[in-house]
Amino acid sequence: MSSTAQISRDQLSERVRTLRVPLVVAPMFLVSSPKLVVAACKAGAIGSMPTLNAKTPEQLDDWLALVRDELSWQHSAAWPVAPYALNVLMHQSNARLPHDLEAVRKHRPPIVIASVGRPDEVVDIVHEYGGLVLADVGSLKHAKRAADSGVDGLVLLCAGAGGQTGRLNPFAFVEATRRFFSGLIAVAGGITHGRHLAALQRLGADLGYSGTSFIATPESLATDDYKKALLGSDIDDVWDTDAISGIPANVLRATLTSLGLQPETRWVRTAQSNYDWSNIRWRPDLYSAGHGVGEVRAEEGCATIIGRFSEQYKASSLAGSTS
Ligand SMILES: Cc1cc2nc3c(=O)[nH]c(=O)nc-3n(C[C@H](O)[C@H](O)[C@H](O)COP(=O)(O)O)c2cc1C
């Protein structure tokens, strides 16, 4: 730990609100790596990763030590890099939850993103050391519940997001959430351009939350076949299905096909008897992507993509302020 002074949670929030590029490189199962986290934060955006990408609690411990050393992230007034976020699956199906919470206590990630489940337990732990908790939510009911748990921010999972997607329209969801929540708001779903970040801020949100844009990077853990599949895909190739986890997720059409499904048969909870879904799980050969997939044209480094977001954001913000 550094000898620099601790800053308050309010200061950390303010730091997040005033990032050079108001962007979270979103956590992605089997994709985000410590290298991606470090590259994102050094380029000025919030980097993140799910705890479960580490194969064991011991590996997670090593990864978090590496991230801390690389970023020399501290609650520092100097702010050399953007803060990073650790994504914890709060659902009971996460058998490693006790280890994950232990890792949070030990490594004190400046931001924890709580997914799928009540954030209460992690809020207590993170607030004790002065960090922030964001909870991802797909409905107003869940947004209100998370806000009642005392989270510092909400990630609104909107229609068109990669991974487990929301179904709500971002304009309406931000509006409805701002009626009762004054904390940080990040918006997920098809965020691929700096002007999207400027537009989100005009809507009343603070941050864009982008995953698909960062799958085809050298820092990601995605296979070459996955990256290739992304580069050849467009918005019409993306379909939502509950076949993988029971919760609607966006996948490429080729993934539907490899599961023995078609767009017409992609909802399996109501039609399970039509085929064998016993093998359906998240696997490295299941390719998830959001509606923004068509904007991914080449494999590029994380810093290059964030640099572009940043330039576009600056240009859009200036254009907005003079009109
Ligand atoms: C391959 C993949 C894996 C994902 N895994 C996770 C995860 O483990 N935890 C999580 O909170 N979100 C996960 N997500 C969702 C992302 O964090 C984020 O919400 C989403 O990528 C944003 O939409 P976009 O892909 O349109 O940018 C995943 C998304 C993708 C594409």
The ligand as an ORCA input file, in Angstrom:
! r2SCAN-3c Opt
* xyz 0 1
  C     -18.335    -12.086    -23.756
  C     -19.001    -11.292    -22.674
  C     -18.914    -11.719    -21.368
  C     -19.507    -10.970    -20.339
  N     -19.350    -11.379    -19.040
  C     -19.793    -10.586    -18.030
  C     -19.483    -10.903    -16.689
  O     -18.804    -11.881    -16.376
  N     -19.955    -10.077    -15.727
  C     -20.711     -8.971    -16.022
  O     -21.113     -8.255    -15.100
  N     -21.002     -8.651    -17.289
  C     -20.548     -9.416    -18.298
  N     -20.787     -9.056    -19.598
  C     -21.533     -7.824    -19.878
  C     -20.579     -6.629    -19.996
  O     -20.018     -6.352    -18.740
  C     -21.322     -5.365    -20.526
  O     -22.508     -5.171    -19.822
  C     -21.652     -5.455    -21.993
  O     -20.590     -5.986    -22.728
  C     -21.979     -4.071    -22.531
  O     -22.555     -4.130    -23.790
  P     -21.720     -4.083    -25.169
  O     -21.133     -5.456    -25.297
  O     -22.784     -3.785    -26.167
  O     -20.677     -3.049    -25.082
  C     -20.219     -9.788    -20.651
  C     -20.301     -9.378    -21.984
  C     -19.695    -10.092    -22.984
  C     -19.764     -9.600    -24.399
*
